[in-house]
Amino acid sequence: MPTSTSPLDSRSNAAKSSTSEPTAHVDWTVMLRRFLDYLISECGLARNTIEAYGRDLREFITMLDDRDICQVSRVDADLVRSYLIRLTERKLALSSIARQLVSVKMFLRYLYVTGVMIDDVSTLLETPKTWHRLPQTLQRRQLEALLSAPQPGEPFYARDRAILELLYATGMRVSELATLRLGDLNLDVGYLRCRGKGGKERVIPIGSHAIGAVGEYIRGLRATLVETSRTEESLFVSRTGRPMDRTNIWRLVHRYATIAGLPEPVSPHTIRHCFATHLLEGGADLRIVQELLGHASVTTTQIYTHVDGTRLKSIHARCHPRQ
């Protein structure tokens, strides 16, 4: 049966016939720009992911320039390892070093595939194992306090309440919530369409509390805020009628967490963690939670199984024959 491979899985015919000289000088900045263009046009990665690749690789290229390395033949596994040592000396977290190594490996793999490099140095580099940090979650009473923090009579009560309710009802990332449009919602049926990482779409059900809060906001405050811009399609808008961005929403959540007296720093991602954890506590299947969160791999979702110790203990007590 024929199988499809990504452009980075095998060298193209053009690359195989490339006559790049190992001693030829290369412009690393130009190569980086071509790599990022490739990620946009061929891989369809999210903008934030591509920007992260760019930041990491610009730092790597800075090291190459500092060492006056302009021949691809001088870029080998030992050079990359010395770069990682340099990051370690800066006291970077292991997770940050691992992320930077992934960026460098992808870049070197691209140079090999396109025939710029003769050897595939990326295969000689092993990504370090990192500890998985347990996600920060809130207790049920703390989350209820957060959702109740917006008070009737406040200027933006309806909008802020709708944002908090929708974050908890769907587990969306803050960037996904910020890009929601009116046409993405069907409150009558109780679903919304969400655009996740890499432009992937998924459909998420909405609970009755969020439906009520969003409906009240759309019929009232939102209609007032966009009076001067009738063509605005964004669901959540600022006092000027312009779309709210992720920073606006992050500040909003942080402010209401402070009002609710929550001790830990709380962000929209904290609410996402609560969404996943509370679903698992309620007996939801891990694969369903994966789909709702928009995780590409269930491995990412599995971290939440370590949080729900109470449920695991109750299942053990109920199901084990010696209990």
N, C-alpha and C positions, 0 to 999 in steps of 0.2 A: 504493500500500500504506500503510495507516495506521501511524503511528509513535507510540510513547509518549514522553512528555516528563516530566522531573522537575518538582516543584512550583516550582522556581526558574527553569525555562526559559521560562515564559510567565506573564503576570499572570492571576489568576483574575478571573471576572466581578465578584466582590465588590470586588476591588481596583480594577478599572477604574472602578467606579461610586462609589469612595470620594470623599468630599468633604473630606478632610483639608486644613486650612488650612496653607499654608507657614509662617505666622507663629505657629502654635499651639505652645505649650510641650509638650515631651515629657519623660517620666521615663525617662532612659536605662537606669537599673537595671531598670525594669520591662520595657523593650524587650529588654534582654539576656536576662532570664529567659524571656521568650516565645520568643526565638530559640533558646535552648538546649533548651527544651521541644520546639520544632519539630524540632531535630536528633535528639532522642530518639524522638519519636513517628512522624515522617515519613521521616527519612533512615536510621535504624537504625545510626548510627555507633557505634564502640566507645567505651566509657566514657572511656578515656584520651584519645581524640581530642576528645571533648566537653569534658573538663576543660581541655585545652590551649586550645581556642577560648575558654573562659571566662576563663582567665588573660590571654590576649592582649587580649581585648576589654575586660576590666576596666581594663587599663592605658590603652587608648584612651579609655574613658569618663572616666577620671581627668583626662586632658588636656582633654576637653570641659568638665568641671566647673571645672578651673583657669581656663579662659578664659571661664567663665560663658556657655557656648553651650547653649541649651536650645530653640532652634528648628531644625527640620530644614533650613530654607532656608539656614542658615549652614554646613551640612556640604557641602563641595564638594571637588573634586579637589585644589585648592591647600591646603586644610586638611589633607587626608590626607598630602600631600607634606611639609608642615611637620612632621607627626607622625613621618614616616620620617626627616627630618633630625634630629629630637630623638633618635631611636633611634641614629642614626649617631654623634651627639655623645657618646653613652654608650659608644661603642666596641663595640657589639654586632656579632657576626659577620654577614656578609651573608646566610648561611642563616637566621639568627634573624630578621633584618629581613624577608626574603622570606616566612617563615612568618607573621609578624604581619600583613603586608600581605594575605595570602590570607584570614586571619581577618576583617580589616576589610572586604575586598571581599565576602565571603560575607554579613556582617552587613548591609552597605548594600544588597546585592542583595535580601536578605530584606525590608528595610524598603520597598524599591521594589515588590516583588511584592505585599506586603500593603497597599499604598496609603498607607503612612505618608509616603513620599517621592514627590515628583512626578517627579523625574529619576533615571535609573539611573546614579549616579555611578560605580559599579563598572566600567562599560565604559570609563571614561576613565583607568583606572589600569593601568599595565603592570607585571607582576611582574618584578623584576630577575633576570637570569640568574645562576646560581650555579655555582661550580666543584664538580664531583663529587670528593669525597675518596675515594681508594682504600681499601677496607675492610682493616682490620688482620687478618692471618691468621697462623697458626703453621705452621712447617715440620712435616713428618710426624713426625720424631723428637720434636719438642717436644710435639705433640699426644699421642703415645704416652706421653710422660712424665707429662702431665697425667692421662690416663686411668688410669695405673698409680699415681698418688699415694695414693689410699686404700689402706690396708694391712690385710690380714686380722688380726683380733684387736682392731681398733679398735671402739668401741661401735656406731657407725653406718656401719660399712664397707659393708654390703650396700646400704643406702639410697643412700649417697653415690656408690658405684660405679654403681648403676643410673641415677642422675640424670645423671652425666657421660656414660655410654654412650648413654643415650637422647637427650640433647642432640645428640651427634655423629651418631647413627644417623638422626635425623629432621630436623635443622635447625630445630626449633621455636623460636619466641620464648619467652622465659622466662615471660611471662604465660600462654602456651598450655600450657606444661609444668605450671605451678602449678595450673591448673584441670582437669588430667586426672583422670578418675575411673576406678575399676576397670572399669566397664562399657564404657569407651572402648577397651579393649585386647582383642585376640584373639591371644594368643601362639601358639596352635596353628596359625593361618593365617599369622601374622607381619605383622599390620597393626594400626594404631590409628586412631581417629577424633579429629581435632583441631578445636577451635573457634578460628578466627582472628579477625581484625579485623572488626568489624561483625557478629559472630555467624555468619560464613560457616564452613561445615564443609568439611574435606577429609580424604581418607584417605591415610595415609602408610605405606609398607612399613617393617618393622623388620628389621635384620640379626640374624644369629645371636648375635653378642656381646651386643647389647642384650637380646635375648630371654632369653638365659641369665642375665644380671645382674638383670633385672627379675623374672624368675620366681623366682630365689633370694630376692630381697627380699620378694616377696609371700608366699611360703611360710613364711618365717622371721621376720625382724625386724618386718615390717609387722604380722603377726598378733599379735606381742607388744605393739607400741606401741598398737594399737587395742583391746586387751582390755577396757578400761573404756568403750569407745565403739563397740560392735559395728555401729552404724548409719552410721559414717563411711564415705563413698564416695570421698573424695579418695585418689588413688594415693599421693602422697608426703605423709607426716605427720611432725611434729616429735616430740621425745622425750615430749611430753605427749599425743600422739595427735591433735593438732589439725592442720589442713591447713597446709602450708608455703606462704608467700607468695613473691612474686618477690624481695623483699629477702633473705629467708632463702637462697634459691637463689643469688642474686648473691654473697652473702658466702661461701657454700660454694665456689663456683667460684674466687673470688679467693683463698681460703685454700689450696686445693689447687694453684693456679698458683704461689703463693709457695713451697709445699713442693717443687714440681717444679723450682724455680729458674728460672722463666721471666722474662725481663728486662722485658717490656712489661706494662702493666696488662691483665689478661685478664678478660673478662666472658662471660656466656652468649652474648651477641651475637657475640663473637669466634669461639665454636665454631660458631655459625650460618654465619658467613662461611667458616670452614674447610669445613663441609659442602658449601656451594655450590661453592667453588673446587676442592675435591678431586673432586667429581662431574664438573666440566667438564674437569679434567685427565685423568680416566679416559675421556673421550669422550662424556659424556652430552649429549643435545640440550638447547639453551637453554630450549625450551618446557617440557620435562619438569622442569627445575630450577625454572622459574617456578611450575609447578603444585605442586611439593613445598614450596616456600617460602611459597606462598600469596600471591604478589604479584598485584595486580590488573592490572598492566601489565608486559609483557616489558621495557619501558624500564628499570624498576627493576632487573631481573635482569641487564641488559646490562653493568652496572658490573663484574661478575665476569669478563667477557671481557678486561678490561684487566689483570687480575691474572695471568692464566695466560700469561705471555710465553713460557715454555719450550715449551708445547704449540703456540702459534702459530708459533714458529720451526721446530719439527720438521715441522709440516704444510707450511710454505712450502718447506722443504728437500726434502720428499718429493714435493710436487705441482708445483712450478714447473718448466717445461720447461728452463730454463737452469741448473738446479741439478744 
